[in-house]
Amino acid sequence: MSVTFSTPTLETERLTLRGPKPADAEIFMAFYATDRAKFVGGPMEPWQAWGFFGTEMGHWIIRGYGMFVVTLKGDDTALGIVGHWYPQGWPETEIGWVLFDPKMEGQGIAREAAEACIDHAWNVLKWDTIVSYINPENAPSIRLAERLGAVLDPDAEYCKPDKQGLVYRHPKPEMAA
C-alpha cells in the first residue's frame, strides 16, 4: 500500500516553503541530534528523530496542513521547518519555526517564512486563533514572536501541561496595524 499526499507551496521574495519529502530526513535528523534542538524536543537519538520526521509528514496527512520545509529559491536544501502545527491534545493552533543551521539565523529567514504561514493560516486555512508556544529560555524565538506582532498571553494554556512555557498570541489581521 502506498500513501501519498500533496502540500501547497508558498513563495516569498527569497524563499520557497514546500512540504517535507523523504530526502529531507537526513538533515532533519542531523539537526535533532544536536544541542540546538533543545527547545524543540531534542537532542534526540537517530531513531527518535526519524520518528519525529515521520510525525511531521503524518501531520500533513491527518490535518491537511503542517510544517513547511524552508528553502532558498533556486536551492532545494532544507534550511528549517516553519508552519502550521496542531497535534492531538494541544489547546490551540500554532505557527512554529526551527532553523537547522545557526548560520541562517539573523537573516530574516524565519520571520519571512513565518509571515507567509501566518497569512496562509488566516486567509486560506481560516484559523480563528494562532499562537506560538515558546520555551521561556528561548530568547531568539521570543524576539521573533514579538517582531511578528505576537503578544504574550499569560492566561493561555501552554501546549504541554507538565511543562512551563510561554504562549505568544498573533493578532488577527483586522487587529494588526
N, C-alpha and C positions, 0 to 999 in steps of 0.2 A: 504494500500500500504506500502511496506517496501523498504527502500533504503539501500543498502549495498555497502561497498567499501572496498578495500584492500589497504594496505600500505606495502611498503618494511620494512624490519627490518635491521638496521645497527648494527654492533657489533664492539666494540673497545676492547682494553685489559681488561678494567674494566666495561664497560658499554654496555647496550642494549638500542638502540633507536628504539622505536616502535610507531605505530600510536596511537592516542588517542582512548579511549574507555569510555563508559558511567560511569564505576566505577571510572574514574579519575575526574569526575565533582566536587566532594566534596572538594578534596584537592586544585583543581584549584580555586574554588570559595572562599575557606578559604584564600588563598594567595591574591586574588584580593580584599579582604575586608580590607587588611592591608595597612599601610603606605609604606611598602616595595614595593608595586606595583605602587608607584607614578611616576616612569619613564616609565611605560608601560600602562598608561591609568587609573590607579587606584588612590585611593581606589574606589571600586565600591560597589553599593548595590547588594545583592544577585541576584536579577532579572537581573541586568546588567551583572554580572559575568557569569550567566547562558547563557545569550545571546551571550557573547563573547566566551564561551566554544563551543557553537553551531557553531559560526563562524570558530573556529579552525577546527572543524570536517568538516564543509562545504567546507573549503578551499581545503581539500583533494579531495572532490568530484568534485569541479569546476575546479581546476587547475591540479589535478593528483599528486600533491605534497603538502607538508605543514610542519608544526612544528611537530617534533617527541617528544614523551614523553620520558624523560631520566630516566632510572632505573639502579641500580647496577645489574650486572649479578647475577642471582640466587635470586633476590628480585624484585618483580614487583611493589614496591612502587614508585609512581611518585616523582622524585626529582625536576623536572622542565620541561620546553619545550625548545627545540633548533631546529632550522632548517630553512626551506625554506619558504619565505613569499613574496607574491606579490599580495596584494589586488587591486581591481579596483582603478585606478587613481594614483597609485604610479609610480614614474618615472623609477625605476629600481628594479630588483630582489634583495632580501635581504636575508642574513643569520642573524637571531636574536637569542637571548638567554635570558632565565629567569630561575633562580633557586628559588624554593619556600621557602626553609629553609636556614636561614643565616648560620647555622652550616655546610652546604655543601660547602660554599664559601671557597676559598683558598686551595682547594684540587685538582685543575686542572680538575674538572668535566666538567665545561662549556667549557673549552678550548678543552678537548679531544672530547667532543660531537661536538663542532663547527668545528673542523678539519675534522671529519668524514663527516659532512654535506657539508662543502666546497668541499671536494674531490668528493662527490656524485653530487654536482651541476655542477662541471666542467666536470666530466668523464661520468656520467650517464644522467643527465638532459641536458648536453651540453649547459649550460648557456654561454652567451657572456660577461656578467658582473656580479659582485657580490659586493654589498655594505652592510654596516651595518649603519642604522640610529640610532644616539645616542643623547640623551638629553645632552646638554653641562655640566650639573651639575652631570652627572652620571660617576664619576671618575673611579669606578671599570670596567664599560663597556668600557670606553676609553682605559684603560690599557689592557684589554683583546683583544680588536681590534688590538692594537699595537703589542701585543705578537703574535697574529695570522699573523702578517706581513702586516696588512692593513695600509694604509696611508691616512691621512686627505686630502680630496679633496674639497677645499674651493669654487670651481666653480660648483660643482654638486648641483642639485636641491634637497632640503630636501623633505621628503615624505609628509609633511603637510604644504601647502603654507601659512597657517595662523599662523604657529609657527616657531620659530627658532630652529635649531638643527645642528648637525654635521653629515657629510657623510664621512664614512671611506671606502675606496676602497680596496678590496682584490686583490692582484696581480694574474694574470693568471699564471698557473704552469710554463710555459716556461719563465716567467719573474721573478719567485722566485729564490732564491739562490744567 
